[in-house]
Amino acid sequence: MPHAVTREASPREAVLLNHALDITPIESPLFPFPNQSKVGPTSYVPYMTMPYGHCVAEWQAKLYGLQIEDLLYQTQPFIEPIRADAPTLIAIFYPDDEPENTTRRPVEIYLERIKRLAALNEQVIIYAPPSISTLIRSLRGDKHWHVIDDFESIWDMPNNMHQKHNFTHIQPQLFAAFDRKPGVLGWEPENCYNHPHRSAVYNAKAYVTYDAVLRNPFGSEQWMYVDAGVFGEYGPRDADGGYWTEILGHQLSVQKFDRSISLSRDTGVVIGEYMQSLAYGIKDINHAAWTDPKKSWMCQHFIAGNWVGSSIGMLNYAVRFMQTVDDMDANGMYTAREEFVIPQVMIRYPNTIFSIPWKEMEWGKWEHLIKGAYLTYGGEESVPTIGDPIEGVICRGYRQRRGHLHGSGMYSWPWLKRKDVYGARYY
């Protein structure tokens, strides 16, 4: 049996290895870029004077650097929760306003997905433009289907207003300058990433996460941002060929939310799902993807459609995402795709992002395990693995002080298969 090769930690590894487990403010990232952005969330995100809950009010005051002795906040929800301790889902639907030949999917497909989200019959806060908000409301006729139509277009979101020129003019140039090997698997970014409207939607996900938690009409303590793609065309069918009916017959599991929040606590979220392409090697903290603008698309890949957390964890993730976008822009880094931003958030603000690892699901069940991971489907004991991606492959020698949570039931997965996806050091 050969002995493991030991070596001295690199400078970037040493930064992570020596990092204390405190809550890092957004203005002090662990790996700052050379140029500091002149804008950030506190310069464009509105301050809410009466958020729900003392902890949220206190967090917001700290974010803005305010010394407030008597915080103002709501103590009763505006809308009675659908059931005790029920989590709240956050969603957004702004149809593509660009020429038809650049549209990824027809609007009708997205509407079918939103209908499945409505059919889940959980409490939902969904953001949509006024032009279709009546239609969205009509998909479900009860108070727990809460539609917010304050923004006419995706560009009217506070964190997109100053980004429009960037996403429509600068980002395409940065995308075109990426190092790539056309036709070589894993060595070329997908062209669909280079799309201004979708860039704005990705960025808006962080804003609506922030905004929904501050509004909090149901008085929630547990949250999940959910992409429409969760209820896409890949899922279980019933005898009549209908999608997702098996899943829609179940509720969100408070116990499964509790399990994720017990690991991420108030510092961050659990995001699904994490994997990386091994086509150009293990991309640890020493890889050029973290520092070279032409290789930034090669960084670790998250299937970024969902994240789960407590109120404070969701807020921390949202502002750190927005701040990272602004900082990357100030340094000529392509930021118009969330899979390229989330990894930077992960290393800049450790303890913000924990992850459900990607795994193969039984064909014909669903495309990604996040689609059923937080439902009572499969039983409360059927839960996915959760860990810190930094511990997995990003930093040699890093150990997550909180440990990690093992998977069981339908989500258990042999170590050898994990090794094939993440490399030998994972868990």
Residue pairs with C-beta under 8 A, 6 or more apart in sequence:
9 17
9 396
9 397
10 285
10 286
12 31
12 285
12 286
12 290
13 284
13 285
13 286
13 395
13 396
13 397
13 398
15 30
15 31
16 30
16 285
16 347
16 350
16 390
16 394
16 395
16 398
17 395
17 397
17 398
19 30
19 350
21 350
21 351
21 401
23 266
23 267
23 316
23 351
24 30
24 349
24 350
26 40
26 41
26 63
26 319
26 320
26 323
26 349
27 40
27 323
29 323
29 324
29 327
29 348
29 349
30 347
30 348
30 349
30 350
31 290
31 347
31 348
32 327
32 348
33 327
33 328
33 330
33 331
33 333
34 331
35 327
35 330
35 331
36 327
36 330
37 323
37 326
37 327
37 329
37 330
38 330
39 162
39 326
40 322
40 323
40 326
41 63
41 159
41 210
41 319
41 322
41 323
42 63
42 64
42 65
44 158
44 159
44 161
44 162
45 158
45 159
45 207
45 210
45 319
45 322
46 158
47 60
47 64
48 60
48 214
48 215
49 72
50 72
50 73
50 74
51 57
51 60
51 73
51 74
51 214
51 215
51 216
52 73
52 74
52 75
52 77
52 214
52 215
52 216
52 219
53 73
53 74
53 75
53 216
53 219
53 311
54 71
54 73
55 311
55 312
56 73
56 213
56 214
56 216
56 311
56 312
56 315
57 71
57 72
57 73
58 71
59 312
59 315
60 214
60 315
61 67
61 68
61 71
63 319
74 216
76 219
77 216
77 217
77 218
77 219
78 217
79 123
79 143
79 144
79 146
79 217
79 218
80 218
81 123
81 218
81 219
81 220
82 121
82 122
82 123
82 144
82 218
85 221
85 222
85 254
86 122
86 123
86 218
86 220
86 252
86 254
87 122
87 123
87 220
87 222
87 223
87 224
87 252
87 254
87 257
87 308
87 374
88 122
88 123
88 124
88 125
88 212
88 216
88 218
88 220
88 222
88 223
88 224
89 117
89 120
89 122
89 123
89 124
89 125
89 223
89 224
89 225
89 226
89 252
90 124
90 125
90 126
90 208
90 209
90 212
90 223
90 224
90 225
90 226
91 114
91 117
91 124
91 125
91 126
91 127
91 225
91 226
91 227
91 228
92 126
92 127
92 128
92 201
92 204
92 205
92 208
93 110
93 114
93 126
93 127
93 128
93 132
93 136
93 228
94 127
94 128
94 129
94 153
94 154
94 197
94 201
94 204
95 107
95 110
95 129
95 132
96 102
96 103
96 104
96 107
96 197
96 198
97 153
97 154
97 197
98 195
98 196
98 197
102 195
104 192
104 195
104 198
109 233
110 228
111 135
113 228
113 229
113 230
113 231
113 232
114 126
114 136
114 139
114 228
114 231
115 139
116 231
116 243
116 244
116 248
117 124
117 126
117 226
117 228
117 230
117 231
118 124
118 139
118 140
118 145
119 140
119 244
119 248
120 248
121 140
121 144
121 248
122 144
122 251
122 252
123 144
123 146
123 218
123 220
124 144
124 145
124 146
125 146
125 148
125 208
125 212
125 215
125 217
126 136
126 145
126 146
126 147
126 148
127 147
127 148
127 149
127 150
127 151
127 204
127 208
127 211
128 136
128 147
128 148
128 149
129 149
129 151
129 152
129 153
129 154
130 149
130 152
131 152
133 147
133 149
136 147
137 145
137 147
139 145
144 218
146 217
146 218
148 211
148 212
148 215
151 157
154 160
154 197
154 200
154 201
154 204
155 161
155 164
155 200
157 200
157 203
157 204
157 207
157 208
158 207
159 203
159 204
159 206
159 207
159 322
159 325
160 167
160 200
160 203
160 204
160 207
163 199
163 200
163 203
163 325
163 329
164 196
164 200
166 329
167 196
167 199
167 200
167 203
167 336
168 196
170 329
171 194
171 196
171 199
171 334
171 335
171 336
172 194
172 196
174 293
174 332
174 333
174 334
175 189
175 193
175 194
175 334
175 336
176 194
177 293
177 294
178 189
178 294
178 295
178 296
178 297
178 334
179 292
179 294
179 295
180 187
180 188
180 189
181 187
181 188
182 188
184 279
185 279
186 277
186 278
186 279
186 280
187 279
187 280
189 297
192 198
193 297
193 336
193 337
194 336
195 336
196 336
198 336
199 336
199 337
202 304
202 336
202 337
202 338
202 341
203 322
203 325
203 336
203 338
205 225
205 227
205 338
206 317
206 318
206 319
206 321
206 322
206 325
207 318
207 322
208 225
209 223
209 225
209 307
209 314
209 315
209 317
209 318
210 314
210 315
210 318
210 319
210 322
212 223
213 223
213 311
213 314
213 315
213 318
214 315
216 311
220 311
221 310
221 311
222 254
222 257
222 258
222 261
222 308
222 309
222 310
223 308
223 309
223 310
223 311
223 314
224 252
224 257
224 306
224 307
224 308
224 374
225 306
225 307
225 314
226 305
226 306
227 305
227 306
229 305
230 305
230 306
230 370
230 371
231 243
231 244
231 371
232 367
233 243
234 366
234 367
235 243
235 244
235 247
235 365
235 366
235 367
235 371
236 243
236 244
236 245
236 246
236 247
236 364
236 365
236 366
237 243
237 245
237 364
238 245
238 246
246 377
247 366
247 371
247 372
247 375
247 377
250 375
250 376
250 377
251 375
251 376
252 374
252 375
252 376
253 374
253 375
253 376
253 380
255 380
256 373
256 374
256 375
256 380
256 383
257 308
257 374
259 383
259 386
259 405
260 270
260 308
260 309
260 354
260 374
260 386
261 270
261 308
261 309
261 310
261 313
262 405
263 270
263 354
263 386
263 402
263 403
263 404
263 405
264 270
264 308
264 309
264 310
264 313
264 354
265 310
265 313
265 402
266 310
266 312
266 313
266 316
267 312
267 313
267 316
267 351
267 352
268 309
268 313
268 316
268 317
268 349
268 351
268 352
268 353
268 354
269 307
269 308
269 309
269 313
269 314
269 316
269 317
269 352
269 353
269 354
270 307
270 308
270 309
270 354
270 355
270 356
270 386
271 302
271 304
271 306
271 307
271 308
271 342
271 353
271 354
271 355
271 356
272 303
272 305
272 306
272 307
272 355
272 356
272 368
272 369
272 370
272 373
272 384
273 302
273 303
273 355
273 356
273 357
273 358
273 359
273 368
273 369
273 370
274 300
274 301
274 302
274 303
274 355
274 356
274 357
274 358
274 389
274 392
275 301
275 303
275 357
275 358
275 421
275 422
276 282
276 283
276 300
276 301
276 393
276 421
276 422
277 301
278 421
278 423
280 298
281 287
282 393
282 423
283 289
283 298
283 299
283 300
283 393
284 393
284 394
284 395
284 396
285 347
285 394
285 395
287 295
287 298
287 299
288 295
288 298
289 295
289 296
289 297
289 298
289 299
289 300
290 296
290 299
290 344
290 347
293 331
293 332
293 333
293 334
296 328
296 333
296 334
296 340
297 334
297 337
297 340
299 340
299 343
299 344
300 343
300 346
300 389
300 393
300 394
301 339
301 343
302 338
302 339
302 342
302 343
302 355
303 339
303 358
303 368
303 370
304 338
304 339
304 342
305 368
305 370
306 370
307 314
307 317
308 374
309 317
316 349
316 352
317 345
317 352
317 353
320 345
320 348
320 349
320 352
321 338
321 341
321 342
321 345
324 335
324 341
324 344
324 345
324 348
325 335
325 341
328 334
328 335
328 341
328 344
329 335
334 340
335 341
342 353
343 389
345 352
345 353
346 352
346 353
346 389
346 390
346 394
347 390
347 394
350 390
351 388
353 388
353 389
354 386
354 387
354 388
354 389
355 386
355 387
355 388
355 389
356 369
356 370
356 373
356 384
356 385
356 386
357 384
357 385
357 387
357 392
357 413
357 418
357 421
357 422
357 426
358 368
358 369
358 421
359 369
359 384
359 411
359 413
359 417
359 418
359 421
360 413
360 417
361 367
361 368
361 369
362 410
365 372
366 372
369 384
369 411
372 378
373 383
373 384
373 411
378 409
378 410
378 411
379 409
381 408
381 409
382 408
382 409
382 410
382 411
383 405
383 407
383 408
383 409
383 411
384 407
384 411
385 404
385 405
385 406
385 407
385 411
385 413
385 427
386 404
386 405
387 400
387 404
387 405
387 426
387 427
388 398
388 400
388 402
388 404
390 398
390 400
391 398
391 399
391 400
391 404
391 427
392 422
392 423
392 425
392 426
392 427
393 422
393 423
393 425
393 426
396 425
404 427
407 413
415 427
418 426
418 427
419 426
